[in-house]
């Protein structure tokens, strides 16, 4: 009959095999406290600690397992533990300790017969080689890991070696060949051929490779798959990393407030146990806040990114440019591009900003060179977002050279490409320059049309500084002061809904939603100023009409659709130019709308003052971009 100790340890091992991570962790912890664990069990305890989010307990368990394996003469297994420790300390931004553990692994395996452990050592060495931009070494070590995995029947090792080769090829600029290897590795992960850790490594590396070449559609798809895998496998360690990827995709799509929330959560989750990735979260937060016009908080985020090992370029240079320091921005970005250790994708990520900053600093020759390099890379990588960036850079350069026809053609292409990928913020950027190009060509009517459209889009996204800049392009004599009630609507969590609804069904539902809301706004005298994706920006002459329209919208959505909508209202003065509106009043309304919950109508107190409206007691809200709190009420509509 097995003893209590043997039964407990075996139950813990069985829980690992069944991926019952919480049970495994509790049983291993009890057995460890009672002194019942074998050295190899500590490695399983470390695994259970990781998957239950107790990352601070992972390294001590690995170190205890390593010591026991060395003492018992199991050198190959001890080397595997040392490789894991090297990787953990590298993630903790402690390179000296990491190098020490890697040296131990190399020494332990030096005289051992070749085994799978040699392959995992090669994987870690390949990762370090790639970080040092030694592509040839990374390719050779990845191939060695792949071959060892195949020889010893270790499918996870084989696939991860294959993926390491793919990542190295992309870093070298061999995008098609590298992507083919990544796709092959990803197919193994999707097919359930790998253990949980290797599956998530493959997912994360695939997402990173997609982001590196601005393939945000594929990055979004893989992020969704990774998140679903974490949920189905009861893994709590990886969602923080998934959130970093999700934040960048949402930033690209123009969902700036949601992207900022994801980046903040990711940074807080990762700062203690995975600071190397936390740096990426803080960098994304810096870029998001820069787009929202919050320069102080953007700088704070870039500083945190730098502290956690993520070099804050090109965001830091764009921040300096936003502050009016074009020369400083140019010097900083020029130094970043002079780094010989940059991989091809890393350099590509700097080029769009380099063109913008060089033009602002009066360095047209350098801007032209960067724009040409970006165009060549866009052709090599064949992603829509990168082609759009290249076309935009070409258009901006032509505009600086007063070549209106060339600028218009390039910027029109950029707008079309960005519209096709849902990059709403970048669409507004393209329309702003299209307005300036048509003005240069003598077509003032089209210029005003494009500039007003860009301003409305920036207002809707909460990009206040961008909206104000576009407003300055418009003739002052075209502007008039008005008082309106501004209404913003948005479908809540549309990204999550897309995971469960087929594209064609979602498109049909969205079309019916748009038609329904447009009819309601027309019935109550509302002027649709802008319609972006799944939301509306509407202006009303009378606050009572805006409130009635908001109630009608919620009732219609409640009866006809499977999703929820949030609505925000604010009455204020604004600057009107033609059919568009700008100013703090519009921005406040947009922020109130973003603060509402699903199925909620949130209105500022001044919007309902004097109206016979069933509303909650007022409460104060701190809103992004506004210095003073705003008093709001929730309007009952059921």
PyMOL commands that set and color helices and strands:
alter all, ss='L'
color gray80, all
select helices_A, chain A and resi 4-17+21-33+39-51+55-71+75-91+95-109+116-131+135-151+155-172+175-190+196-212+216-232+239-253+256-270+275-291+295-307+315-322+326-337+344-360+364-381+384-400+404-421+424-440+444-461+464-473+476-478+494-500+503-523+543-560+584-595+605-608
alter helices_A, ss='H'
color red, helices_A
select strands_A, chain A and resi 479-491+527-532+535-540+565-577+580-582+601-604+619-621+630-634
alter strands_A, ss='S'
color yellow, strands_A
deselect
rebuild
show_as cartoon
